[in-house]
Structure formats: C-alpha cells, structure tokens
Amino acid sequence: MARLGTGIGWRPEIADVVEGMPGIEWVEAVSENLCPGHLPDSLLRLRERGVTVVPHGVSLGLGGAERPDAGRLAALAERALLLGSPLVTEHIAFVRAGGVLTASPPLEAGHLLPVPRTRDALDVLCENVRIAQDALPVPLAVENIAALVSWPDEELTEGQFLYELADRTGVRLLIDVANLHTNHVNLGADPADALAELPLEAIAYVHVAGGFERDGVWHDSHAHPVPRPVLDILTDLASRVAPPGVLLERDENFPDGDELRGEVEAIRVAVEKGRASRPAATGGRASGTAATPDRAPHPSGSGSGAADDAVRQRLGLAQAALLSALVAGTPVPEGFDRVRMGVQARALAGKRADVVGRVAPELPVILGGRYRPAFLAYAQGCPMTGGYRRDALDFVAHLLRTVPGEIEDPGVRRELREWWLERSGPVPRSTRPGARLARATRRVLLRR
C-alpha cells in the first residue's frame, strides 16, 4: 500500500484552514458530498499541489443483507477516477434494512450500525466486499465502526472478524483507533487485544477522532478534541506497524486553525512515540506483518463460505428488527440491552435533526427555536426511508398537514409551504418555464 503520510478530513467549513496547514500530505472527503461536475475549488487546488484526495463513502451499507447497490458503487468509482485517488474507503456497517428481502417497509438508519460478528454476517460481508471490489477501479479499504449496542450470541471477536474478512477477500483495512476506544468503553472490548489480532499488513490507513462520555457511554462525535486514550491506542498501533497514513477526522463544532494544527501535531507525536518503541529487528510486526492470531475455525474448514439467499434473509430479518426498534418504536429484539438501545435511538433521532438542519439550513431559520423539538416529535412516528433530503421534505409536509398543528403562525406556515413547493418537484420552481414572469407579476401586484 502506498504511503499517504499525515492527513486531515476535508470539510467545506475548514477548507481554508486545511489549504494553509503545513505538513498535510493528503485529505479525505465524504464521497456522497462531492458533485463530480462541481468539485469544490479548494479540493481542486489541493489536487493541483499534489495533495492526495481519498473519497470516503458512508452509504453503501456493505454489512447489510442486500447486495451493494450498483448505482452507489458507480458513483464511488466515478469519484475515485475523477480525483485520481489511489484507493476508496467505506465502512463495515449496515445503514438500511427491510424491503423486498424481508417483505417489510424499507428503513434508513441515517447512521452506521454494527453488523453481528457471526459466520452468517461474515459470509454476507465478504460477498458484498467482493462485489464492491469488482466494481471499483482502485483498491477498497473498509473501516471498523463505533458501537453503542452489541449483538447477542456473537461468534467472533472484533479482531478475529476483521482478520477473516481481510484474509478471505484481500480487502484493506481502515482502522479507526477512536472507534476501538469507543467499543472499549461501551462494550468492554480491549483495544490491545483487537490490535494483536489484526492482519497489520492489510492496514491502508488510520482514523483518529474525538468524542465525549455521558453517563458511562462514549459518543463518537467527531466534534470534540482527540482524548489521550485514543492517542495511546494510536501509539500502541504504531509500535506494532508503520501505518501508511494517519488522518484526523473532525465533522462539526470546528475549532480555530491553531487548535486543529495542534491536534494534527499531537497525532504525529503519538505515531513517533510508537515508532520509537518498535522492535528494530526485521520480520514480524516490526516490518508491518502480523503473526497469525488464534481464529475460530470455519465450519466448512475453508473459510470461504458463500452467502446464499437464506443466509441473507436471516440476516435481513435480524437487522430489520433491530433498526425498526431504533427508529420506529417497535419492541427491542431479545438479547439487546434496552437501556443502550434507548441511548442509540435518541442519538439517531438527534443526528437526524442535526443533519436535516444542515441539508436544509432554511428550516432552522424559518422555525427558530421550534425546529428541533418539532423535528424530534416528527421523528418519533416517521422513520426515514429515503435519505436526508427526502427526510427534510417529509418533515415539512408533516408540519403542513398537521391541523391545528405545531406551527400555527400563518407567516411561518406560508414560508414552509413556499420552501416545500420550491423543492418538491423534479425541477425547482424558480427554474421552471414561466417562473420568472410569475415572480415579476407578483411583485407588481404587491406594489399596488
């Protein structure tokens, strides 16, 4: 794997800071936020300077029961080619469930949810990864995620699961040390044990991010400073292998440039500390290869199980039951921690409100302080089924249908109606034939 060096997640809010930050060798951009015909000028300038840009996908749902969507794969491939990227990345997670496979309503999580570490789920994931690899023009790396809840009756540890995935598919691994810390606090998983079981030669690069703890639960927020335990896990990893790249993730609540530069420098120091303690001898972990960990034997003996339709349906039913409990208020499936499920459900609803507020920034302005409570009330009975932009439209339609309604101010209702009409059709009203004449006529009439 090519060396990437030190990087930072590119976001529009910190584009200027990233461009002026010394020592940044590469950036990562969320693939779904990039429009191929209108790449941000900042990314184009970085590319012209020779800075590598890696597209990071969040919507494939490789851990889901369904096979990867061809359209989403084509979009990810297009961005990799457009940016001249050496690889693309995605997550070991499911993001949607239900639909034809389970004969139930389709549901969107709007978030990355953990897959059960079982043989069935591993077979499905391996096949999905192979499908994605075949469709992509560059190598794929997949990321371990943070979790608030764990599945009952799991058969493999996280390290064993990742090892077998890499062993059976040849996929690269994006190791998020912040997520290892999250799973340590929330699920009791030992980060050192997970690192010891990883195929270190498969690591493509490393994510580092911050979070916060509340009531004994760690929230992987990407909106807080990187804590010392996360840096310590990074040092432990760097003592075992030289990571090809290390990247700071920050998605919101952006600090000033000096604080961001300080966090990047802290990451460099943590990696250097680990490098200094790495054994000098060649071979083994010092050269970036790992001793084979103890692995649970595959029932077939070959470790190459295929995911037939019955396996996919079993997994799909389990994932649909879990997601429905989180976003639609159905009973919590047996074996799950009800308290943690409640925490996860509230976190999903809060994230929905935050992201819809960013996707449709006019809505918090129109509604003011009523936006968040109104959205959370809507979310309780209206699961997301078609992404955040569709969710924003459905939210406003819900408000407009409600009589006598949460929104009684006629001026606010009028603004909401205009917002919805502008965006609900295949073409914005403001660009449709005759729209300009209609607006001019309306202005004339209002002046009378």
C-alpha positions in Angstrom: 0.0 0.0 0.0 1.3 3.4 -1.0 2.4 5.8 1.8 -0.1 8.6 2.4 1.5 10.3 5.4 -0.3 12.7 7.7 -3.8 13.9 6.6 -7.0 15.6 7.7 -10.6 15.2 6.8 -11.6 17.9 4.3 -14.8 19.7 5.1 -16.1 22.9 3.5 -16.2 24.6 6.9 -12.4 24.3 7.3 -11.3 24.3 3.7 -9.2 27.4 4.0 -7.5 26.1 7.2 -6.8 22.8 5.5 -5.3 24.5 2.5 -2.9 26.6 4.7 -2.0 23.8 7.1 1.7 22.8 6.9 2.7 19.2 6.5 -0.7 17.9 5.2 0.1 15.3 2.6 -3.4 14.1 1.9 -7.1 14.7 2.7 -10.2 12.6 2.8 -13.6 13.8 1.6 -17.0 12.3 2.1 -17.9 10.8 -1.3 -21.6 11.5 -1.2 -20.9 15.2 -0.6 -19.0 15.6 -3.8 -20.7 16.5 -7.1 -18.5 15.3 -10.0 -19.4 18.3 -12.2 -18.9 20.9 -9.4 -15.9 19.9 -7.3 -15.1 22.5 -4.6 -12.3 24.9 -5.7 -10.4 24.1 -2.5 -10.2 20.4 -3.4 -9.1 21.3 -7.0 -6.3 23.5 -5.6 -5.1 20.8 -3.3 -5.1 18.3 -6.1 -3.0 20.7 -8.3 -0.5 20.9 -5.4 -0.1 17.2 -5.4 -2.2 16.5 -2.3 -3.9 13.1 -2.5 -7.7 13.1 -2.1 -9.4 9.9 -0.9 -13.2 9.5 -1.3 -14.7 8.1 1.9 -18.2 6.5 1.4 -20.9 6.4 4.0 -23.9 5.0 2.3 -23.0 1.6 0.7 -24.0 -0.5 3.7 -21.6 -3.3 2.9 -22.6 -5.1 6.1 -26.3 -5.1 5.1 -28.2 -8.1 4.0 -28.8 -6.8 0.5 -26.1 -6.8 -2.2 -24.4 -3.4 -2.8 -26.4 -1.1 -5.0 -24.8 -0.8 -8.4 -25.6 3.0 -8.6 -23.9 3.8 -5.4 -20.9 1.7 -6.5 -20.7 3.5 -9.8 -20.8 6.9 -8.0 -18.0 5.9 -5.7 -15.9 4.6 -8.7 -16.6 7.9 -10.6 -15.3 10.0 -7.8 -12.2 7.9 -7.4 -11.3 8.3 -11.1 -12.2 12.0 -11.1 -9.9 12.7 -8.1 -7.1 10.3 -9.3 -7.3 8.6 -5.9 -5.1 5.6 -5.0 -8.0 3.9 -3.1 -11.5 4.4 -1.8 -12.9 3.6 1.6 -16.2 2.5 3.2 -17.5 1.0 6.4 -18.2 -2.4 7.9 -21.8 -1.5 8.8 -25.4 -1.6 7.7 -27.3 1.6 7.1 -30.7 0.4 5.9 -32.9 -2.7 6.3 -36.3 -4.0 5.3 -37.6 -4.0 1.8 -38.1 -6.9 -0.7 -35.8 -9.3 1.1 -37.8 -9.2 4.3 -41.2 -8.2 2.9 -41.2 -5.3 5.3 -41.1 -1.5 4.8 -37.7 -0.2 3.9 -36.0 1.8 6.7 -32.9 4.1 6.7 -30.8 4.5 9.8 -29.0 7.7 8.7 -26.1 6.3 10.6 -23.6 3.4 10.6 -24.9 0.4 12.6 -22.8 -2.6 13.7 -23.2 -6.0 12.0 -23.3 -9.1 14.2 -20.0 -10.8 14.4 -21.4 -14.2 13.3 -20.5 -16.6 10.5 -23.6 -15.7 8.5 -22.9 -12.0 8.7 -19.2 -12.6 7.8 -20.2 -14.6 4.7 -22.6 -11.8 3.6 -20.0 -9.1 4.2 -17.3 -11.0 2.3 -19.5 -11.5 -0.7 -20.6 -7.8 -0.6 -17.0 -6.7 -0.4 -16.0 -8.8 -3.4 -18.9 -7.3 -5.4 -17.6 -3.8 -4.5 -14.0 -4.7 -5.3 -15.1 -5.9 -8.8 -16.9 -2.7 -9.4 -14.2 -0.3 -8.3 -11.2 0.9 -10.3 -8.9 1.2 -7.3 -8.4 -0.8 -4.1 -11.1 -0.7 -1.4 -10.4 -0.3 2.3 -13.1 -0.8 4.9 -13.4 0.7 8.4 -14.3 -0.7 11.8 -17.1 1.4 13.3 -18.0 2.6 16.8 -21.0 0.9 18.5 -23.3 1.7 21.4 -25.0 -1.7 21.3 -23.7 -5.2 20.8 -25.5 -8.2 19.2 -26.3 -11.2 21.3 -24.6 -14.6 20.6 -21.7 -13.3 18.6 -19.2 -15.9 17.5 -16.1 -13.9 16.8 -14.1 -11.0 18.4 -13.7 -7.8 16.5 -10.1 -8.7 15.7 -11.0 -12.2 14.5 -13.8 -10.8 12.4 -11.6 -8.2 10.7 -8.8 -10.8 10.2 -11.0 -13.2 8.5 -12.6 -10.5 6.3 -9.1 -9.4 5.1 -7.9 -13.0 4.8 -10.9 -14.1 2.6 -11.2 -11.1 0.4 -7.9 -9.3 0.3 -9.6 -6.1 1.3 -7.6 -3.4 3.0 -8.5 -2.2 6.5 -9.1 1.4 7.6 -8.5 1.1 11.4 -10.2 3.8 13.4 -8.5 3.9 16.8 -11.2 6.3 18.2 -13.7 3.5 17.4 -11.6 1.0 19.2 -11.7 3.3 22.2 -15.5 3.7 21.9 -16.0 0.0 21.8 -13.7 -0.4 24.8 -15.9 2.0 26.9 -19.2 0.9 25.6 -18.8 -2.9 25.0 -15.7 -3.8 27.1 -13.6 -4.7 24.1 -9.9 -4.5 24.8 -8.2 -2.3 22.1 -4.8 -4.1 22.6 -6.4 -7.5 22.0 -8.1 -6.2 18.8 -4.8 -4.8 17.6 -3.0 -8.0 18.4 -5.5 -10.0 16.2 -5.4 -7.7 13.2 -3.5 -8.5 10.0 -1.3 -5.4 10.3 0.0 -5.8 6.7 -3.6 -5.1 5.5 -3.9 -1.6 7.1 -4.4 1.1 4.5 -4.5 4.0 6.9 -5.7 5.1 10.4 -8.5 7.4 11.6 -8.2 9.5 14.7 -11.1 11.4 16.2 -12.6 12.8 19.3 -15.8 12.2 21.3 -17.3 12.6 24.8 -18.6 10.4 27.6 -22.0 10.8 29.2 -23.5 8.5 31.8 -20.9 5.8 31.1 -21.5 5.8 27.4 -18.9 7.1 24.9 -20.2 9.0 22.0 -18.0 9.1 18.9 -19.0 12.6 18.0 -16.1 13.8 15.7 -16.9 17.2 17.2 -14.5 17.2 20.3 -10.8 17.1 20.8 -9.0 13.8 20.5 -8.6 12.4 24.0 -5.4 10.9 25.5 -6.7 7.3 25.5 -7.3 7.4 21.7 -3.7 8.8 21.2 -2.4 6.0 23.4 -4.1 3.4 21.2 -2.6 5.1 18.1 0.8 4.8 19.8 0.2 1.1 20.5 -0.7 0.5 16.9 2.4 2.5 15.7 4.6 0.4 17.9 3.4 -2.7 16.0 3.5 -1.5 12.4 4.2 1.7 10.5 0.8 2.9 9.3 0.8 4.1 5.7 -1.3 7.1 6.6 -2.9 8.7 9.7 -5.8 11.2 9.4 -7.6 13.5 11.8 -11.4 13.5 11.5 -13.5 16.5 12.5 -17.1 16.8 11.3 -18.5 19.7 13.2 -18.0 22.1 16.1 -14.8 23.1 14.3 -12.1 24.8 16.4 -9.8 27.6 15.1 -6.9 26.8 12.9 -4.3 26.7 15.7 -6.3 24.1 17.6 -6.7 21.9 14.6 -2.9 22.2 13.8 -2.3 21.2 17.5 -4.4 18.1 17.1 -2.5 17.1 13.9 0.8 17.6 15.7 -0.4 15.5 18.7 -1.1 12.7 16.2 2.3 13.0 14.7 3.9 12.8 18.2 1.8 9.8 19.1 2.9 8.0 15.9 6.6 8.9 16.5 6.4 7.6 20.1 5.1 4.3 18.8 7.7 4.1 16.1 10.5 4.7 18.6 9.4 1.8 20.7 9.0 -0.6 17.7 11.4 -3.6 17.7 14.4 -2.9 15.5 14.6 -6.5 14.2 13.1 -7.2 10.7 10.2 -9.5 10.2 7.1 -9.9 12.3 5.3 -6.8 13.5 8.4 -4.5 13.0 8.2 -4.9 9.2 4.4 -4.4 9.1 3.4 -8.1 9.1 1.5 -9.8 11.9 1.7 -13.2 13.4 -1.4 -15.2 12.7 -3.8 -14.9 15.7 -5.8 -17.7 17.0 -9.0 -17.8 14.9 -12.2 -19.7 15.4 -12.4 -22.4 12.8 -14.9 -22.0 10.0 -17.4 -24.8 9.9 -16.6 -25.6 6.3 -12.9 -25.7 7.1 -12.1 -23.5 4.1 -13.2 -20.1 5.4 -14.7 -19.3 2.0 -18.4 -19.6 2.8 -20.9 -18.1 0.4 -23.9 -16.1 1.4 -27.0 -17.8 -0.1 -30.4 -16.2 -0.2 -31.5 -18.0 3.0 -28.5 -16.6 4.9 -29.1 -13.1 3.5 -32.8 -13.3 4.5 -31.9 -14.4 8.1 -29.5 -11.5 8.4 -32.0 -9.1 6.8 -34.8 -10.0 9.3 -32.5 -9.6 12.2 -31.2 -6.2 11.0 -34.8 -5.0 10.2 -35.9 -5.9 13.7 -33.1 -4.0 15.3 -33.5 -0.9 13.1 -37.2 -0.9 13.5 -36.8 -0.8 17.3 -34.4 2.1 17.0 -36.3 4.3 14.6 -39.9 3.1 14.6 -40.5 2.3 18.2 -41.2 -1.5 17.8 -40.2 -3.8 20.6 -36.5 -4.3 21.3 -35.3 -7.7 20.0 -34.5 -10.3 22.6 -30.9 -10.2 23.9 -30.3 -6.5 23.4 -29.6 -4.1 26.2 -32.8 -2.0 26.4 -31.1 1.0 28.1 -28.4 1.1 25.4 -31.0 0.7 22.7 -32.7 3.8 24.1 -29.5 5.7 24.1 -28.9 4.7 20.5 -32.4 5.6 19.4 -32.1 9.1 20.9 -28.7 9.5 19.3 -30.1 8.5 15.9 -33.0 11.0 16.2 -30.7 13.8 17.3 -28.3 13.1 14.4 -31.3 13.2 12.0 -32.3 16.6 13.3 -28.8 17.9 13.0 -28.1 16.6 9.5 -31.5 17.7 8.2 -30.8 21.1 9.6 -27.5 21.2 7.6 -29.0 19.8 4.4 -31.9 22.2 4.6 -30.5 25.2 6.6 -33.5 27.3 5.8 -35.7 25.2 8.1 -34.0 26.1 11.4 -34.1 29.8 10.3 -37.8 29.6 9.5 -38.8 27.7 12.6 -36.3 29.2 15.0 -36.3 27.5 18.4 -39.2 25.3 17.4 -37.2 23.5 14.8 -35.5 20.8 17.0 -38.5 19.8 19.2 -40.8 19.8 16.2 -38.4 17.6 14.3 -37.8 15.1 17.2 -41.6 14.8 17.6 -41.9 14.1 13.9 -39.1 11.5 14.0 -40.8 9.5 16.7 -43.5 8.4 14.4 -41.9 8.9 10.9 -38.8 6.7 10.2 -36.5 7.9 7.5 -37.0 6.0 4.2 -35.1 7.9 1.6 -32.2 9.9 2.8 -31.8 13.3 4.5 -33.1 15.5 1.6 -36.2 13.4 1.3 -36.5 13.5 5.1 -36.5 17.3 5.1 -39.3 17.4 2.6 -41.3 14.8 4.5 -40.8 16.8 7.8 -42.2 20.0 6.2 -45.1 18.1 4.6 -45.9 16.6 8.0 -45.9 20.1 9.6 -48.2 21.5 6.9 -50.6 18.5 7.2 -50.9 18.9 10.9 -54.2 20.8 11.9 -54.4 22.6 14.2 -50.7 21.9 14.0 -47.4 22.6 15.8 -47.0 25.6 13.5 -49.9 27.9 13.8 -48.2 31.2 12.8 -49.6 31.8 9.3 -46.4 33.6 8.2 -44.3 30.6 9.2 -46.7 28.2 7.5 -46.5 30.3 4.3 -42.7 30.2 4.3 -42.7 26.4 4.9 -45.2 25.9 2.1 -43.1 28.0 -0.3 -40.0 26.1 0.7 -41.7 22.8 0.1 -43.2 23.8 -3.2 -39.8 25.1 -4.4 -38.1 21.7 -3.7 -40.7 19.0 -4.0 -40.8 18.7 -7.8 -38.2 17.2 -10.2 -37.1 20.8 -11.1 -37.0 23.7 -8.7 -40.0 26.1 -9.2 -37.6 29.0 -9.6 -36.0 27.5 -12.7 -39.2 26.3 -14.4 -40.5 28.0 -17.5 -42.7 31.0 -16.6 -41.4 31.2 -13.0 -39.5 34.4 -13.6 -42.6 36.0 -15.2 -44.8 34.8 -12.4 -42.4 36.3 -9.8 -42.3 39.6 -11.7 -46.1 39.8 -11.9 -46.4 39.0 -8.2 -44.0 41.9 -7.3 -46.0 44.3 -9.5 -49.3 43.2 -7.8 -47.7 43.6 -4.3 -46.6 47.1 -5.1 -50.2 48.2 -5.9 
